[in-house]
Amino acid sequence: MASAQSIRHARPQSGRFGRLCRRARRIDCFKLVEATPRLHIMKVPGLRSSYEKVGGIVYFGRMLDKIRLQAAGRLPDGYNVGTKVWTWFDARCTRFLAVSYEELAKRVLAGATDEEALAWCFEHGRRPSEEDIEIRNEFMTKRGWHDSSSAALAEAKRLRGFALRDDIQTAFEFHLADESSDEMSAS
């Protein structure tokens, strides 16, 4: 890793960090970099975007990816997996479909495709109407924007070095920024 002294002399002219520094006129960006213990990329191969839909439902495919990646030992620590916390997106998704997360995970780990897993959910839980799906998708894609989770999102942004990123207003946008292959963030 480069020393703080060598980082101090590097002038961010381009790229996302350069844009971040230009936006942060009142903050000494070099102090921001020096305070960062290390920089890393949080790209997880095989983990799709929260926005990607399966059967018209956002996030469902990402939840299945997390189940598969965790079982294979390839999901880094720090991902909210399962239904331990009521507000985690896996919990919200399985409640929406009225199925047990554990039972769904068993099906997925037994080799079910995304479509087969969703069909199982419809058969053993509920089949939401198109309107239900639209309302839920809108809720999920806007989670963190002026709602009860805004403070948690702000704290997550701060911890990842994104506090000054005004373009990150929702949890889904945070996922994109956090997992973009060219995005660097603080650990």
C-alpha positions in Angstrom: 0.0 0.0 0.0 1.2 3.5 -0.7 2.2 5.6 2.2 0.2 8.6 3.3 3.1 10.8 2.1 3.0 9.5 -1.4 -0.8 9.6 -1.5 -0.8 13.2 -0.3 1.2 14.2 -3.4 -1.0 12.3 -5.8 -3.5 14.8 -7.4 -6.8 13.2 -8.3 -7.6 14.8 -11.7 -9.9 12.2 -13.2 -11.9 9.2 -12.3 -14.5 8.9 -9.6 -12.3 9.9 -6.8 -11.3 13.0 -8.7 -15.0 13.9 -9.2 -15.6 13.2 -5.5 -12.8 15.6 -4.6 -14.0 18.3 -6.9 -17.5 18.1 -5.3 -16.1 18.2 -1.8 -14.9 21.8 -2.0 -14.8 22.3 1.8 -13.0 19.1 2.6 -9.4 18.4 2.2 -9.6 15.3 0.0 -6.0 14.3 0.7 -6.8 14.1 4.5 -9.8 12.0 3.5 -7.5 9.6 1.6 -4.9 9.6 4.4 -7.6 8.6 6.9 -8.6 5.6 4.8 -6.6 2.6 6.1 -6.8 0.7 2.8 -8.7 0.8 -0.5 -10.3 -2.2 -2.1 -12.8 -3.3 -4.7 -15.9 -5.0 -3.5 -16.9 -6.8 -6.7 -18.4 -10.2 -6.1 -18.4 -12.4 -9.2 -21.8 -14.1 -9.6 -23.8 -11.6 -7.6 -26.2 -9.7 -9.8 -27.6 -6.3 -9.3 -30.5 -5.7 -7.0 -32.4 -4.1 -9.9 -32.3 -7.3 -12.0 -35.7 -9.0 -12.2 -36.7 -12.6 -12.1 -40.4 -13.1 -13.0 -40.8 -9.3 -12.9 -39.6 -9.1 -9.2 -36.5 -7.0 -8.4 -34.0 -8.4 -5.9 -35.2 -12.0 -6.0 -32.4 -13.2 -8.2 -29.8 -11.4 -6.0 -31.2 -13.3 -3.0 -30.8 -16.6 -4.8 -27.2 -15.6 -5.8 -26.4 -14.8 -2.2 -27.7 -18.3 -1.1 -25.5 -20.0 -3.8 -22.4 -17.9 -3.1 -22.6 -18.3 0.6 -23.0 -22.1 0.3 -19.9 -22.1 -2.0 -17.9 -19.9 0.5 -17.6 -17.1 -2.0 -19.9 -14.4 -0.4 -17.7 -12.0 1.6 -18.6 -11.3 5.2 -20.8 -8.3 5.7 -23.7 -9.3 3.4 -27.1 -9.5 5.1 -28.2 -13.0 4.4 -31.4 -14.6 5.5 -34.2 -13.4 7.7 -32.4 -12.8 11.0 -33.4 -9.1 10.8 -36.9 -8.2 9.8 -35.7 -5.3 7.6 -33.1 -7.2 5.6 -34.1 -7.5 1.9 -34.0 -11.3 2.0 -36.6 -11.2 4.8 -38.7 -8.7 2.9 -38.6 -10.8 -0.2 -39.6 -14.1 1.4 -42.3 -12.4 3.4 -43.6 -10.8 0.1 -43.8 -14.3 -1.4 -45.0 -15.9 1.9 -42.4 -18.6 1.9 -39.8 -19.8 4.4 -36.3 -18.6 3.6 -34.8 -21.9 4.8 -37.1 -24.0 2.6 -36.4 -21.8 -0.4 -32.6 -22.0 0.3 -32.9 -25.9 0.3 -34.6 -25.8 -3.1 -32.0 -23.4 -4.5 -29.1 -25.5 -3.1 -30.6 -28.6 -4.5 -30.1 -27.1 -8.0 -33.3 -25.2 -8.7 -33.0 -22.5 -11.4 -34.2 -19.0 -10.7 -37.4 -19.7 -12.6 -38.0 -23.0 -10.7 -37.3 -21.3 -7.4 -39.8 -18.6 -8.2 -42.4 -21.2 -9.4 -41.9 -23.0 -6.1 -42.6 -19.8 -4.2 -45.8 -19.2 -6.1 -46.9 -22.7 -5.4 -46.0 -22.9 -1.7 -46.5 -19.2 -0.8 -48.4 -16.6 -2.8 -48.5 -15.5 -6.4 -48.6 -11.7 -6.2 -50.6 -9.7 -8.7 -48.9 -7.5 -11.3 -49.9 -4.5 -9.2 -48.5 -6.1 -6.0 -45.2 -6.7 -7.8 -45.1 -3.1 -9.2 -45.8 -1.6 -5.7 -43.2 -3.8 -4.1 -40.6 -3.1 -6.8 -41.1 0.7 -6.4 -40.8 0.3 -2.6 -37.6 -1.8 -2.9 -35.9 0.4 -5.5 -36.5 3.5 -3.4 -35.6 2.1 0.0 -33.3 4.5 1.8 -34.6 7.6 0.1 -36.4 9.8 2.6 -37.7 6.9 4.7 -37.1 5.1 8.0 -33.9 3.5 6.6 -32.3 6.8 5.5 -30.1 7.1 8.6 -28.8 3.5 8.2 -28.0 4.2 4.5 -26.2 7.4 5.5 -24.1 5.5 8.0 -23.4 2.7 5.5 -22.2 5.3 3.0 -20.0 6.9 5.6 -18.4 3.6 6.6 -17.7 2.7 2.9 -16.2 6.1 2.1 -19.3 7.3 0.1 -20.5 10.0 2.5 -20.1 12.7 -0.1 -21.7 10.7 -2.9 -25.0 12.5 -3.5 -25.8 10.2 -6.4 -26.3 7.3 -3.9 -29.8 7.9 -2.5 -31.2 4.4 -2.1 -30.0 1.0 -0.9 -30.0 -0.4 -4.5 -27.8 2.6 -5.6 -25.5 1.8 -2.7 -25.2 -1.8 -3.8 -24.3 -0.7 -7.3 -21.6 1.7 -6.1 -20.3 -0.7 -3.5 -20.0 -3.5 -6.1 -19.0 -1.7 -9.2 -15.7 -3.1 -10.5 -14.1 0.3 -10.9 -15.4 1.8 -7.6 -12.9 2.1 -4.7 -14.2 2.4 -1.2 -12.9 2.5 2.4 -13.0 -0.7 4.4 
